[in-house]
Amino acid sequence: MKYVNDRVRRQDRLMDGERAIELLRDGEYGVLSMVSEDMGYGIPVNFVWDGKNSIYIHCAPEGRKLVAIEQNPK
């Protein structure tokens, strides 16, 4: 997994890569932040990390979250 934070404005507040991996490995939930209708949108989600490159998010088969991801996949 590529851990890149060179564009973060407050470099003094970054967590190191080891801590980020720990949160992905041990966490059960988080906040998925995205853009929806040209506004910021955050929603709590349950997730599982495969230990490599993918995070799987539990969600309904339709709704605002999937529309936002489709419109802004980055």
N, C-alpha and C positions, 0 to 999 in steps of 0.2 A: 504494500500500500504506500502510495506517495504522500508524504506529509509536507505540505508547502504552505508557509505563512509569510512569505516575503512581502506581501502587499498589505499586511495588517498595520494600521497606523500606530497603535500602542504596542510596540514590540516588547516593552517591559512587562506586559500583562499576559504574554503567551505562556501556555503550558508546554512542557517538553513532550517530545514524541512518545516517550515511555509512559507518561501519565495519560496521554490520549488513547494509547493502545489499552491501557488498564481500564479506562472508562468504557471503551467499546466491548472489551472482553467480559467485564463484570456487570455492566449496566443492564437494566431491564426496560428502562424508558428514557425518553429524551424529548426535546422539542425540535420539531422539523420546521425550519424557517424558510420561507419562499416568497415569491411575489405573486399576488393574485389581484387582477383588475388594477394594475399599476400601484398597488399598495403592499406594504409588508404584511405578511400573514404567518403566524406561528401557531402550531397545534401540537399538543402532547401526543406522543406515539409510543407504542411498544415496539421493540426491535430486537433482532438477532443479528450478530455479525458472524460471518463465515470464517473469520480468522485470516482472511486474505484481502479480497478487494470488494466484497459485496456486503451491504447492509439490507436486511429484509425487514420491511415495515408492515405491520398488521393494519389492514384498512378495509373499508367497504369497497365493493366493486365499482362504485361511482360516487361522485361528489366533488366538492370544491377543491380538495387536496389533489385529486388526480387531474382535474382541469388545470390547476396551477402548475403542476409538474409537466404536463403536456405542453403548456404554453411557454414555460421557461425551464427546460430540462437541465440547464447548467446549475 
